[in-house]
């Protein structure tokens, strides 16, 4: 089975019933992660979550199949969630599917893989795309309209009616990251005591009351300072990061999203492309905000495809480190941001 963000909603119920392995990929890592969560929510009984990193499976390809076929310590159901980079999980998936084809995986639990820096043309995707018990879901960076529509859908499910341009404000404030948008919608519903059984209308006053920051006031000034290699500006941004208690994972997600956007733009640019002409075309196609053009111009001049590939891998490793050490997340992220800024300061 194959899907994109356009038809995933229609494919997901079938995949939840029959897919042994689901592979979520594409430049929109936030969309892929959100879709993976939706698929898990559709499983008849998701049970306990077992998590692996792609590097764990790369070093021990047999582990995935062994874990999928084992039983829970308490006898309940379970599923496996893998956060990988590129084709790190390829050998593990191949080994597991060989066991499936030999009839050695009866009763095995579902496996859900979210892979950054991977596409539906990757080796792992090729293992799954023609299998009835496999799913490959490819997610492209969303535009403002699609995320705004998704925010309205989230709000409706939470019992919220969004007045005026509230949905668009949330979409912009989240940097088009549906995970951050979902967090804002959830906070808004809690603040208004909304539910599907007791709907409430949300307005600008309620949005301001929950402290939802705009993109300009939130993550992006820090993200732009880092990726533009602005070493002199970074200290002030890190101080603001600490003073206003920006969420470390939220900052990292915004950084991951911009890195994915730069990778996509770099691929379109080619070796000797014109950055200004490319961004003009992207702006006309509503894939780039006008106010981002200056920062993107600077960043495309600093990051080539090779450096971006290294960045994506480093951000994925940082993400895992933050999730595994939440108490020191602010310090860990600040250290990484300093290193990345210094790296960006050297021209491509």
C-alpha positions as CSV (number, residue, x, y, z in Angstrom):
1,X,0.0,0.0,0.0
2,X,1.1,3.6,-0.7
3,X,-0.3,6.9,0.5
4,X,0.4,10.6,0.7
5,X,-1.1,13.2,2.9
6,X,-3.9,13.7,0.3
7,X,-5.3,10.1,0.6
8,X,-3.8,8.9,3.9
9,X,-7.1,9.4,5.7
10,X,-8.8,7.0,3.3
11,X,-6.0,4.4,3.4
12,X,-5.4,4.5,7.2
13,X,-8.3,2.4,8.3
14,X,-7.4,-0.5,6.0
15,X,-3.7,-0.2,6.9
16,X,-4.5,-0.3,10.6
17,X,-6.2,-3.7,10.1
18,X,-3.7,-5.4,7.8
19,X,-0.3,-3.7,7.7
20,X,2.5,-5.4,9.6
21,X,5.0,-2.6,8.9
22,X,4.1,1.0,8.2
23,X,6.9,3.3,6.9
24,X,6.3,7.1,7.1
25,X,8.7,9.3,5.2
26,X,9.1,12.5,3.2
27,X,10.4,16.0,3.9
28,X,7.5,16.8,6.2
29,X,8.6,14.9,9.2
30,X,6.0,16.6,11.4
31,X,3.2,15.4,9.0
32,X,4.7,11.9,8.9
33,X,4.9,11.7,12.7
34,X,1.3,13.0,13.1
35,X,0.1,10.4,10.6
36,X,1.9,7.7,12.4
37,X,0.2,8.7,15.6
38,X,-3.2,8.6,13.8
39,X,-2.5,5.1,12.5
40,X,-1.6,3.9,16.0
41,X,-4.8,5.4,17.2
42,X,-6.7,3.3,14.7
43,X,-5.2,0.0,15.7
44,X,-7.8,-2.3,17.2
45,X,-5.7,-2.5,20.4
46,X,-2.4,-0.6,20.3
47,X,-1.4,-1.7,23.7
48,X,2.2,-1.1,25.1
49,X,4.6,0.9,22.9
50,X,8.1,-0.5,22.4
51,X,10.5,2.2,21.0
52,X,13.7,1.7,19.0
53,X,16.0,4.1,17.2
54,X,17.1,3.4,13.7
55,X,20.8,3.1,14.9
56,X,19.8,0.3,17.3
57,X,18.2,-1.7,14.5
58,X,21.1,-1.0,12.1
59,X,23.6,-2.4,14.6
60,X,21.3,-5.4,15.4
61,X,18.9,-6.2,12.4
62,X,17.5,-9.3,14.1
63,X,16.1,-7.3,17.1
64,X,13.0,-5.9,15.2
65,X,11.7,-9.4,14.3
66,X,12.5,-10.8,17.7
67,X,10.7,-8.0,19.5
68,X,7.7,-8.1,17.2
69,X,7.2,-11.8,17.7
70,X,7.8,-11.7,21.5
71,X,5.0,-11.3,24.0
72,X,4.5,-8.5,26.5
73,X,5.8,-9.0,30.0
74,X,2.2,-8.6,31.3
75,X,0.6,-10.6,28.4
76,X,-1.1,-7.5,26.8
77,X,-0.9,-6.2,23.3
78,X,1.8,-4.0,22.0
79,X,3.2,-2.1,19.0
80,X,6.7,-1.1,17.9
81,X,7.6,2.5,17.1
82,X,10.9,3.3,15.3
83,X,12.4,6.7,14.8
84,X,15.0,6.3,12.0
85,X,17.1,8.4,9.7
86,X,17.2,7.4,6.0
87,X,17.5,3.6,5.5
88,X,18.8,2.8,9.0
89,X,16.0,0.2,9.5
90,X,16.3,-1.4,6.0
91,X,18.2,-4.6,7.1
92,X,16.0,-5.0,10.1
93,X,12.8,-4.7,8.1
94,X,14.1,-7.0,5.4
95,X,15.0,-9.7,8.0
96,X,11.6,-9.4,9.6
97,X,9.7,-9.6,6.3
98,X,11.7,-12.8,5.4
99,X,10.4,-14.3,8.7
100,X,6.9,-13.2,7.8
101,X,7.1,-14.8,4.4
102,X,8.3,-18.1,5.9
103,X,5.3,-18.1,8.2
104,X,7.3,-17.4,11.3
105,X,5.5,-14.2,12.4
106,X,2.0,-15.3,13.4
107,X,0.7,-13.0,16.2
108,X,3.5,-10.5,15.7
109,X,2.7,-6.9,16.7
110,X,2.5,-3.9,14.2
111,X,5.7,-2.0,13.4
112,X,5.5,1.8,12.8
113,X,8.6,3.5,11.4
114,X,9.0,7.3,11.0
115,X,12.1,8.0,8.9
116,X,13.6,11.4,8.4
117,X,15.7,12.1,5.3
118,X,13.9,9.3,3.5
119,X,11.4,9.1,0.6
120,X,9.1,6.6,-1.0
121,X,12.1,5.8,-3.3
122,X,14.3,4.6,-0.5
123,X,15.4,1.0,-0.1
124,X,13.1,0.4,2.9
125,X,10.1,1.8,1.1
126,X,10.8,-0.5,-1.9
127,X,10.6,-3.5,0.5
128,X,7.0,-2.6,1.5
129,X,5.3,-0.7,-1.3
130,X,3.9,-3.7,-3.2
131,X,3.0,-5.8,-0.1
132,X,-0.6,-6.1,1.1
133,X,0.8,-6.1,4.7
134,X,3.0,-3.1,4.2
135,X,2.4,0.7,4.0
136,X,4.5,3.4,2.6
137,X,3.2,6.9,3.4
138,X,5.0,9.9,1.9
139,X,4.5,13.4,3.3
140,X,5.4,16.7,1.5
141,X,5.8,20.1,3.3
142,X,2.3,21.5,3.8
143,X,1.2,24.9,2.7
144,X,-0.6,27.4,5.0
145,X,-4.1,26.5,3.6
146,X,-3.7,22.8,4.3
147,X,-2.4,23.3,7.8
148,X,-5.2,25.8,8.5
149,X,-7.8,23.3,7.3
150,X,-6.1,20.6,9.6
151,X,-6.3,23.0,12.6
152,X,-10.0,23.4,11.9
153,X,-10.4,19.7,11.8
154,X,-8.5,19.3,15.1
155,X,-10.6,22.0,16.7
156,X,-13.8,20.4,15.6
157,X,-12.7,17.1,17.1
158,X,-11.9,18.9,20.4
159,X,-15.3,20.7,20.5
160,X,-14.0,24.1,19.4
161,X,-15.4,26.5,16.9
162,X,-12.7,28.9,15.7
163,X,-13.8,32.4,15.1
164,X,-12.3,34.8,12.5
165,X,-8.8,33.8,11.4
166,X,-7.9,31.9,14.6
167,X,-7.2,28.7,12.7
168,X,-4.7,30.5,10.4
169,X,-3.1,32.2,13.4
170,X,-2.5,28.9,15.0
171,X,-1.1,27.4,11.8
172,X,1.3,30.3,11.4
173,X,2.3,30.3,15.1
174,X,3.2,26.6,14.8
175,X,5.4,27.2,11.8
176,X,3.1,24.8,9.8
177,X,4.0,22.0,12.2
178,X,0.8,20.0,12.8
179,X,2.2,18.6,16.1
180,X,2.7,22.0,17.6
181,X,-0.7,23.1,16.2
182,X,-2.3,20.1,17.9
183,X,-0.7,21.2,21.2
184,X,-2.2,24.7,20.8
185,X,-5.6,23.4,20.0
186,X,-5.5,21.0,23.0
187,X,-4.5,23.9,25.4
188,X,-7.3,26.0,23.9
189,X,-9.9,23.3,24.5
190,X,-8.7,22.8,28.1
191,X,-8.8,26.6,28.8
192,X,-12.4,26.9,27.5
193,X,-13.5,23.5,29.0
194,X,-14.6,22.5,25.5
195,X,-15.6,19.0,24.4
196,X,-17.6,17.4,21.5
197,X,-20.5,17.2,23.9
198,X,-20.1,20.8,25.1
199,X,-18.7,22.9,22.2
200,X,-17.2,26.3,22.8
201,X,-16.2,29.1,20.5
202,X,-12.6,30.3,20.6
203,X,-11.7,33.9,19.8
204,X,-8.5,36.0,19.7
205,X,-8.9,36.8,23.5
206,X,-8.9,33.1,24.4
207,X,-5.9,32.4,22.1
208,X,-3.9,35.2,23.8
209,X,-4.9,33.9,27.2
210,X,-3.3,30.5,26.7
211,X,0.0,32.3,25.8
212,X,0.2,31.1,22.2
213,X,3.1,32.9,20.7
214,X,3.2,34.1,17.1
215,X,5.9,32.7,14.9
216,X,7.8,36.0,15.0
217,X,7.7,36.1,18.8
218,X,8.5,32.4,19.2
219,X,10.8,29.9,17.7
220,X,11.8,31.4,14.3
221,X,14.1,34.2,15.4
222,X,16.3,31.7,17.2
223,X,16.1,29.2,14.3
224,X,17.1,31.8,11.8
225,X,20.0,33.0,13.9
226,X,21.3,29.4,14.1
227,X,20.9,28.4,10.5
228,X,22.1,31.8,9.2
229,X,25.3,31.4,11.2
230,X,24.7,34.6,13.1
231,X,27.1,33.9,16.0
232,X,26.9,37.5,17.4
233,X,23.1,37.4,17.5
234,X,22.9,33.9,19.0
235,X,23.7,34.9,22.6
236,X,20.8,37.3,22.8
237,X,18.5,34.7,21.3
238,X,19.6,32.0,23.7
239,X,19.0,34.4,26.6
240,X,15.4,35.0,25.3
241,X,15.0,31.2,24.9
242,X,15.7,30.9,28.6
243,X,13.8,34.0,29.8
244,X,10.5,33.2,28.1
245,X,10.8,29.4,28.6
246,X,10.5,28.4,25.0
247,X,9.9,24.6,24.7
248,X,13.2,22.9,23.7
249,X,11.4,20.2,21.7
250,X,9.3,22.9,20.0
251,X,12.4,24.8,19.0
252,X,14.0,21.6,17.7
253,X,10.9,20.8,15.7
254,X,11.0,24.2,14.1
255,X,14.6,23.7,13.3
256,X,13.9,20.3,11.8
257,X,11.2,21.8,9.7
258,X,13.4,24.6,8.3
259,X,16.2,22.1,7.6
260,X,13.7,19.9,5.6
261,X,12.5,23.0,3.8
262,X,16.1,24.0,2.9
263,X,16.8,20.4,1.7
264,X,13.8,20.5,-0.6
265,X,14.7,24.0,-1.9
266,X,18.4,23.0,-2.4
267,X,17.2,20.0,-4.5
268,X,15.2,22.3,-6.7
269,X,18.0,24.8,-6.9
270,X,20.5,22.4,-8.4
271,X,24.3,23.1,-8.7
272,X,24.2,26.6,-10.3
273,X,20.6,27.7,-9.7
274,X,19.5,31.3,-9.0
275,X,18.4,31.5,-5.4
276,X,16.3,34.7,-5.8
277,X,14.5,33.3,-8.9
278,X,13.8,30.0,-7.1
279,X,12.3,31.8,-4.0
280,X,10.2,34.1,-6.2
281,X,8.7,31.1,-7.8
282,X,8.1,29.4,-4.5
283,X,6.5,32.5,-3.1
284,X,4.1,32.7,-6.1
285,X,3.2,29.0,-5.5
286,X,2.5,29.8,-1.8
287,X,5.2,27.4,-0.6
288,X,7.3,30.3,0.9
289,X,6.1,33.2,3.0
290,X,7.3,36.6,1.8
291,X,8.7,37.4,5.2
292,X,10.9,34.3,5.1
293,X,12.5,35.1,1.8
294,X,15.4,37.1,3.3
295,X,16.3,34.4,5.8
296,X,16.0,31.6,3.3
297,X,18.2,33.5,0.9
298,X,20.9,33.7,3.5
299,X,20.5,30.1,4.6
300,X,20.5,28.7,1.1
301,X,23.8,30.5,0.6
302,X,25.3,28.7,3.6
303,X,23.9,25.2,3.4
304,X,24.5,22.9,0.5
305,X,23.1,19.4,0.1
306,X,26.0,17.7,1.8
307,X,26.0,20.0,4.8
308,X,22.2,19.7,5.1
309,X,22.4,15.9,5.1
310,X,24.8,16.1,8.0
311,X,22.5,18.6,9.8
312,X,19.4,16.4,9.4
313,X,21.2,13.4,11.0
314,X,22.5,15.6,13.8
315,X,19.1,17.0,14.5
316,X,17.6,13.5,14.6
317,X,20.2,12.5,17.2
318,X,19.6,15.6,19.2
319,X,15.8,14.9,19.2
320,X,16.4,11.5,20.6
321,X,18.8,12.9,23.3
322,X,16.2,15.5,24.3
323,X,13.4,12.9,24.6
324,X,15.7,10.7,26.7
325,X,16.9,13.5,29.0
326,X,14.1,15.9,29.5
327,X,15.6,17.4,32.7
328,X,18.6,18.7,30.9
329,X,16.8,19.5,27.6
330,X,17.4,23.2,27.7
331,X,21.2,22.8,28.3
332,X,21.6,20.1,25.7
333,X,19.7,22.1,23.0
334,X,21.6,25.3,23.8
335,X,24.9,23.4,23.3
336,X,23.8,22.0,20.0
337,X,22.6,25.3,18.8
338,X,25.9,26.9,19.4
339,X,27.7,24.2,17.5
340,X,25.3,24.3,14.6
341,X,25.6,28.1,14.4
342,X,29.4,27.9,14.3
343,X,29.1,25.3,11.5
344,X,26.8,27.5,9.5
345,X,29.0,30.5,10.0
346,X,31.5,28.9,7.6
347,X,30.3,29.5,4.0
348,X,29.3,26.5,1.9
